Amino acid sequence: MKTLKLVLGDQLNIKHSWFKEVNDDTLFCLFEMRQETDYVKHHIQKVIGFFAAMRQFAQDLEAQGHQLTYIKINDTNNTQSLTSNLSELIKEHKVEHFEFMYPDEYRLDDQLNSFCDSIDISSKVVSAEHFYTNRNDLSTFFKGKKQYLMENFYRDMRKKHDILMIAGQPEGGKWNYDKSNRNKWKGDVEIPDFKAFKNDISKVRKDLEKVNIETIGRFETKTFSYPITRAQAIEQLKYFCEELLIHFGTYQDAMHTKENYLFHSRLSFAMNLKLISPKDIVTSVINYYRKHGDDINISQVEGFIRQIIGWREYMRGMYWAFMPEYKAKNELDNHNKLPKFFWTGNTKMNCLKHAITNSLDNGYAHHIQRLMITGNYALLTQTHPDEVDEWYLGVYVDAIEWVQITNTRGMSQFADGGKIATKPYVSSGSYINKMSNYCGDCHYNKSKKIGDDACPFNSLYWNFLDEKREQLGNNFRMGMMYSLLDKMNKQDLQNIKEKAQHIIEHQDEY
């Protein structure tokens, strides 16, 4: 029997059981396709990074002796469609059986299931062997519950997998050290130079230029700095443990004009392509902590572990629990467009200038920049979540829909009405000043609500609360802010709202 096995671009797990033995009757296939480059405008570094990692993976499979068909983006036999490419290979090689790993995106899952229903050969789907959880574990865990609280899921994960646990209790006596992880970085703690690989992507770039794919972002260097192999991902992980973990938790929410990465690991790209698994990362971090516990506080480790076995697994579970309806959620009824400066970084608002420029230059921003700068601004200006989803899915090298849409439409934009977040993550300029040095040399005054030099976040914040009172007024976590809003002088509020409306209508002037 001739078997065809499909490997998608985010399934580059060389440790998968598929690849343990060489079978002459098995043909693997990987495709670079316009289907994947064109459904949204991606960052140029994202497209190049994916293709570079896929090509290296194909070389690694062939070096192990596996049979492989790899179709490049500009190959003449490339139909640019997943199912059409598969159909051609099945016909050409007289394939009798087809297999694929569970995709992590709903659209691909739907496409491949429909394809299997249409072909007259047998088919099978297998685990991608990457996550701690299965697709439906979270739905099962929360069955019958009114709220899908991540903290409950996270604690269960800690217990189930015996992570930072001692005799059934959380190591250190606390489940969560979040209150210790909100420090502003003031330059007094040295940050090592970030780990940058020099992956030659010249051939990928030339191939892309031949097909005129429309992208966003910038790519000024000749090499790709993120890991594109498992070995590089492990090297990146080792660097994180040795150089950055010691201060990760303390400054994980901090932002600074002179630092793009601070103490963050930059492992998300490799992890989301499955070059390295969350279990690999968690095991390595904990083993390093065990050996160097006298130097590293548990708050640093717990903060990092929570992002992986808490948020990452939780977001994937929420994605499969609520798709495809989730993609259309707009519970706050927002309909404005993103301003042009989201594609240029040309704004007088210093926080947005830095967060967006970093995104465009590097395909990167850490979670607080995404949540409390760009996401906060988009929500305060009442931007349609479709607009926000498209930008986030395109601009970041690590963005794949299963993790992007739940973070963006749920956590950031509160478009799901509170399934993921218990309140909207919005703030005035005071929070931005608390966690960064962005406000220090900004064109705008962080303390003013109205006037030409007033921080736009301030008027936008109070206007948002007033505009969304019907949806948010009874939210128990918003009670204090609505109490302050109710006490505000009516004329002052009117002035604030007029200022906010001017900002929304003239965003690219700010």
C-alpha positions in Angstrom: 0.0 0.0 0.0 1.3 3.4 -1.0 0.6 5.9 1.8 0.7 9.7 1.5 1.2 11.7 4.7 0.7 15.4 4.9 2.8 17.7 7.0 1.5 21.2 7.5 3.8 24.2 7.9 3.1 24.4 11.7 3.7 20.7 12.2 7.5 20.5 12.0 7.9 18.1 14.9 10.9 15.9 14.0 10.3 13.8 17.1 6.8 12.8 15.9 6.2 9.0 15.8 5.7 9.2 12.0 9.4 9.8 11.5 10.8 7.1 13.8 11.1 4.5 11.1 11.8 4.8 7.3 9.1 3.1 5.2 9.5 2.8 1.5 5.8 2.7 1.0 5.3 6.1 2.7 5.5 9.4 0.9 5.5 12.6 3.0 4.5 16.0 1.5 4.9 19.6 2.4 3.6 22.6 0.4 4.2 26.3 0.2 1.0 27.8 -1.1 -0.7 31.0 -2.0 -3.7 29.5 -0.1 -1.7 30.1 3.0 0.1 33.3 2.1 -2.9 35.2 0.8 -5.9 34.5 3.2 -4.5 37.5 5.2 -1.6 39.9 4.6 1.3 38.4 6.6 4.5 40.0 7.8 7.3 39.4 5.3 9.4 37.8 8.1 6.5 35.5 9.0 6.2 34.1 5.4 10.0 33.8 5.0 10.4 32.2 8.5 7.7 29.6 7.9 9.1 28.7 4.5 12.7 28.6 5.7 11.7 26.3 8.6 9.7 24.1 6.3 12.5 23.7 3.8 15.0 22.9 6.5 12.6 20.3 7.9 12.2 18.7 4.5 16.0 18.4 4.3 16.1 16.8 7.7 13.5 14.2 6.7 15.3 13.4 3.5 18.6 13.1 5.4 16.9 10.4 7.6 16.0 8.5 4.4 12.3 9.4 4.2 10.6 9.8 0.8 9.4 13.3 0.4 7.7 15.6 -2.1 8.2 19.3 -1.4 6.5 21.9 -3.5 7.9 25.4 -3.4 5.8 28.5 -3.8 7.1 29.2 -7.3 7.2 25.6 -8.6 5.3 25.2 -11.9 3.4 22.1 -10.6 2.1 24.1 -7.6 -1.7 24.5 -7.8 -1.4 26.8 -4.8 -4.3 24.9 -3.2 -3.9 22.3 -0.4 -6.5 19.8 -1.7 -5.6 20.2 -5.4 -1.9 19.5 -4.6 -2.9 16.5 -2.6 -5.2 15.2 -5.4 -2.4 15.5 -8.0 0.0 13.6 -5.8 -2.6 10.8 -5.1 -3.1 10.5 -8.8 0.6 10.7 -9.8 1.8 8.2 -7.2 -1.2 5.9 -7.2 -1.7 6.5 -3.5 -4.1 4.0 -1.8 -4.1 5.6 1.7 -3.9 9.2 3.0 -3.0 10.4 6.5 -2.7 13.8 8.2 -2.1 15.2 11.6 -5.0 17.1 13.3 -4.6 20.7 12.1 -4.7 23.4 14.8 -6.8 25.8 12.6 -10.5 25.3 12.1 -10.4 26.3 8.4 -7.7 23.6 7.6 -9.5 21.0 9.7 -12.7 21.6 7.8 -10.9 21.6 4.5 -9.1 18.3 5.1 -12.2 16.6 6.5 -14.2 17.6 3.4 -11.3 16.4 1.2 -11.3 13.0 2.9 -15.0 12.7 2.4 -14.5 13.4 -1.3 -11.7 10.9 -2.1 -12.2 7.2 -2.9 -9.2 6.0 -0.9 -8.9 5.3 2.9 -7.8 8.1 5.2 -6.8 8.6 8.8 -6.0 11.5 11.1 -3.5 11.3 14.0 -2.4 13.4 16.9 0.2 16.1 16.2 1.9 14.9 19.5 2.6 18.4 20.7 0.2 19.8 23.3 -0.3 18.7 26.9 -4.1 18.6 26.2 -6.4 17.2 23.5 -8.7 19.6 21.6 -11.8 18.9 23.7 -10.2 18.5 27.2 -11.0 22.1 28.2 -14.7 21.7 27.2 -14.9 18.6 29.3 -13.2 20.3 32.2 -15.6 23.2 32.2 -18.7 21.2 31.4 -21.7 22.6 33.3 -19.7 25.6 34.5 -20.9 29.2 33.9 -17.4 30.6 33.6 -14.3 29.3 31.9 -11.8 30.6 34.4 -8.2 30.1 33.2 -6.9 30.0 36.8 -9.0 26.9 37.6 -7.8 25.1 34.5 -4.2 26.1 35.2 -4.3 24.7 38.7 -5.7 21.5 37.4 -2.9 21.3 34.9 -0.3 21.8 37.6 -1.8 18.9 39.6 -2.4 16.6 36.7 1.2 16.9 35.4 2.9 17.4 38.8 4.4 20.7 37.8 5.8 22.8 40.6 3.9 20.7 43.1 4.9 19.3 46.5 2.7 16.7 48.3 -0.3 17.9 46.3 0.3 21.6 47.1 1.8 24.4 45.0 5.5 24.8 45.5 6.3 27.9 47.5 2.8 28.0 49.0 1.1 30.0 46.1 -0.5 29.0 42.9 0.2 32.3 41.3 2.9 35.0 41.7 1.4 37.5 39.3 1.5 40.3 41.9 5.3 39.9 42.0 5.5 40.1 38.2 4.4 43.7 37.5 7.7 45.6 37.9 8.8 48.5 35.7 12.3 48.0 34.3 14.3 51.1 35.0 17.6 50.1 33.4 19.2 49.1 36.7 19.1 45.4 35.9 21.3 44.4 33.0 19.7 42.7 30.0 21.9 40.4 28.0 22.0 40.8 24.2 19.2 38.8 22.7 20.0 35.4 21.0 19.9 36.0 17.2 20.5 33.2 14.7 21.9 34.0 11.3 19.7 31.8 9.1 20.4 32.4 5.4 17.0 33.1 3.8 18.2 34.5 0.5 16.8 31.6 -1.6 13.4 31.8 0.0 13.4 35.5 -0.5 14.2 35.2 -4.2 11.4 32.7 -4.7 8.9 34.9 -3.0 9.9 37.9 -5.1 9.1 35.9 -8.3 5.4 35.4 -7.2 4.6 38.9 -5.9 3.0 38.0 -2.6 1.7 41.0 -0.9 3.1 41.3 2.7 3.3 43.8 5.5 6.2 44.8 7.8 9.9 45.3 7.1 12.9 43.0 6.7 16.1 44.9 6.5 18.6 42.1 7.3 19.8 39.2 5.1 19.3 36.6 7.8 16.3 35.3 9.9 17.0 35.6 13.6 14.4 33.2 15.1 15.0 29.4 15.4 14.1 27.4 12.3 15.3 24.0 13.6 14.7 21.9 16.7 18.5 22.2 17.5 18.2 26.0 17.3 15.1 26.0 19.4 16.9 24.0 22.1 19.8 26.4 21.9 17.4 29.4 22.3 15.8 27.6 25.3 19.2 27.0 26.9 20.0 30.7 26.5 16.8 31.7 28.1 17.4 29.5 31.1 21.0 30.7 31.6 20.6 34.4 30.9 17.0 35.6 31.2 14.9 33.3 33.5 16.4 34.9 36.6 14.5 38.1 35.9 11.7 37.0 33.6 8.8 37.0 36.0 9.8 40.3 37.7 9.8 42.2 34.4 7.5 40.2 32.2 4.9 43.0 32.0 7.5 45.8 31.6 8.0 47.9 28.5 10.9 50.2 27.5 11.9 52.4 24.6 15.4 50.9 24.4 14.6 47.2 24.8 12.5 45.2 22.3 12.6 41.9 24.1 13.7 42.5 27.8 13.8 39.1 29.5 11.3 37.3 27.1 12.4 34.0 25.6 11.4 34.6 21.9 10.5 30.9 21.7 6.9 31.3 20.6 7.7 31.1 16.8 9.6 27.8 17.2 7.0 26.4 19.6 4.0 27.3 17.4 5.7 25.6 14.4 6.2 22.6 16.8 9.9 22.6 16.4 10.0 22.3 20.1 7.2 21.1 22.5 5.8 22.8 25.6 6.9 19.7 27.5 10.4 20.2 26.3 10.4 23.8 27.5 8.7 23.2 30.8 11.0 20.3 31.7 14.1 22.2 30.8 13.1 25.3 32.8 12.2 23.3 35.9 15.4 21.2 35.7 17.4 24.4 35.4 15.5 25.9 38.4 16.2 22.8 40.5 19.9 23.2 39.9 20.0 26.9 40.4 17.2 27.5 42.9 19.4 29.5 45.2 19.8 32.2 42.5 16.3 32.0 40.9 13.1 32.9 42.8 10.1 30.6 42.1 8.1 33.7 41.0 10.3 33.9 37.8 9.6 30.2 37.0 5.9 30.1 37.8 5.3 33.2 35.7 6.8 31.5 32.7 5.2 28.1 33.3 1.8 29.8 33.6 2.1 31.2 30.1 2.7 27.8 28.6 0.6 25.3 30.5 -1.9 27.9 31.5 -2.6 30.5 28.8 -1.3 28.6 25.8 -3.2 25.3 26.4 -6.2 27.3 27.7 -6.4 29.4 24.6 -6.2 26.4 22.3 -9.0 24.7 24.3 -11.2 27.8 24.1 -10.6 28.0 20.3 -11.9 24.4 19.8 -14.7 24.9 22.3 -16.3 27.9 20.5 -15.2 27.8 16.8 -16.4 28.6 14.2 -19.0 30.9 15.8 -16.3 32.6 17.9 -14.7 34.2 14.8 -17.8 36.4 14.3 -18.2 37.5 17.9 -18.6 41.3 18.4 -20.5 41.6 21.7 -19.5 45.3 22.2 -20.8 46.2 18.8 -17.6 48.0 17.7 -17.3 49.0 14.0 -14.5 51.5 13.5 -11.4 50.9 11.4 -7.8 50.7 12.5 -5.8 53.9 11.7 -3.2 53.9 8.9 -0.4 54.3 11.5 -0.8 50.6 12.5 1.0 49.8 9.2 3.6 52.5 9.5 4.2 53.4 13.2 3.9 57.1 12.3 2.1 58.4 15.4 2.9 61.0 18.0 1.7 58.6 20.7 5.1 57.2 21.9 3.8 54.0 23.3 2.0 53.1 20.1 5.0 54.2 18.0 7.4 51.9 19.8 5.0 48.9 20.0 4.0 49.1 16.4 7.5 49.9 15.1 8.8 46.8 16.9 6.0 44.8 15.4 6.7 46.0 11.9 10.5 45.7 12.2 10.7 42.3 14.0 7.3 40.6 13.7 7.3 40.7 17.5 5.8 42.4 20.5 5.5 40.8 24.0 2.1 40.1 25.5 1.7 43.4 27.4 2.5 45.5 24.3 -0.1 43.5 22.4 -2.7 43.6 25.2 -2.2 47.0 26.8 -0.8 49.2 24.0 -2.0 48.2 20.6 -5.0 46.1 21.8 -6.0 48.7 24.4 -6.0 51.5 21.9 -8.0 49.4 19.3 -10.6 48.7 21.9 -10.8 52.2 23.3 -11.3 53.5 19.7 -14.0 50.9 19.3 -12.4 49.1 16.3 -14.2 46.3 14.6 -12.7 43.0 15.9 -12.3 41.8 12.3 -9.9 44.6 11.7 -7.9 43.8 14.9 -7.8 40.1 14.2 -6.5 40.6 10.7 -3.7 42.9 11.8 -2.6 40.6 14.7 -2.8 37.5 12.6 -0.7 39.1 9.9 1.9 41.1 11.8 3.4 38.6 14.2 5.7 35.7 13.2 4.2 33.5 15.9 0.5 34.2 15.0 -1.6 31.2 14.1 -5.3 31.5 14.4 -5.9 29.1 17.2 -3.7 31.2 19.5 -4.2 34.6 17.9 -8.0 34.9 17.7 -8.6 33.8 21.3 -6.1 36.3 22.6 -7.2 39.1 20.3 -11.0 38.8 20.0 -11.3 37.4 23.5 -8.6 38.6 25.9 -7.8 41.9 24.1 -11.0 43.1 22.5 -13.6 41.5 24.9 -15.6 40.7 21.7 -16.7 37.4 23.1 -18.6 39.1 26.0 -16.4 37.7 28.7 -15.8 34.0 27.9 -12.1 34.4 28.3 -11.6 37.7 30.2 -13.7 38.7 33.2 -13.4 42.3 32.2 -12.1 44.4 29.3 -8.4 45.1 29.4 -8.5 48.8 29.0 -6.6 51.6 30.7 -5.8 55.2 30.6 -2.3 56.6 30.3 -1.5 56.0 34.0 -1.1 52.2 33.5 1.2 52.7 30.5 3.3 55.1 32.5 3.4 52.7 35.5 4.8 49.8 33.3 7.0 51.7 30.9 9.1 54.8 30.2 7.0 55.5 27.1 5.4 58.6 28.6 8.6 60.3 29.5 9.4 61.9 26.1 5.9 61.6 24.5 4.4 64.4 22.6 1.3 64.1 24.9 0.9 64.8 28.6 0.0 61.6 30.5 -2.0 63.5 33.2 -4.3 65.5 31.0 -7.7 64.4 29.6 -8.5 67.3 27.3 -6.5 69.9 25.4 -4.2 69.6 22.4 -1.4 67.9 24.4 -3.7 65.6 26.4 -2.8 61.8 26.3 -5.4 60.3 23.9 -5.7 57.2 26.1 -7.2 59.3 28.9 -10.3 60.7 27.1 -10.7 57.5 25.1 -10.8 55.5 28.3 -13.6 57.5 30.0 -15.5 57.8 26.7 -15.3 54.0 26.3 -16.8 53.4 29.7 -19.6 55.8 29.1 -20.3 54.4 25.6 -20.3 50.8 26.8 -22.3 51.3 30.0 -25.1 49.0 28.8 -22.8 46.1 28.2 -20.3 46.7 31.1 -22.1 48.6 33.8 -23.0 45.5 35.8 -19.5 43.9 35.5 -18.4 43.4 39.0 -14.8 44.1 38.2 -15.7 47.4 36.6 -17.7 48.7 39.6 -15.1 51.1 41.0 -14.5 52.8 37.6 -18.2 53.2 36.9 -18.5 54.7 40.4 -15.8 57.3 39.5 -17.5 57.9 36.2 -20.8 58.6 37.9 -19.2 61.2 40.2 -17.6 63.0 37.3 -18.9 66.5 36.5 -21.3 66.3 33.6 -19.7 69.1 31.6 -16.2 67.7 32.2 -17.5 64.3 30.9 -19.0 66.0 27.9 -15.7 67.7 27.1 -13.9 64.4 27.5 -16.3 62.7 25.1 -15.9 65.4 22.5 -12.2 65.0 22.7 -12.4 61.3 22.4 -14.7 61.6 19.4 -12.3 63.9 17.7 -9.5 61.4 18.2 -11.6 58.5 16.8 -12.5 60.6 13.7 -9.0 61.9 13.1 -6.8 59.1 14.4 -4.0 59.5 11.9 -3.5 63.1 13.1 -2.5 62.0 16.5 
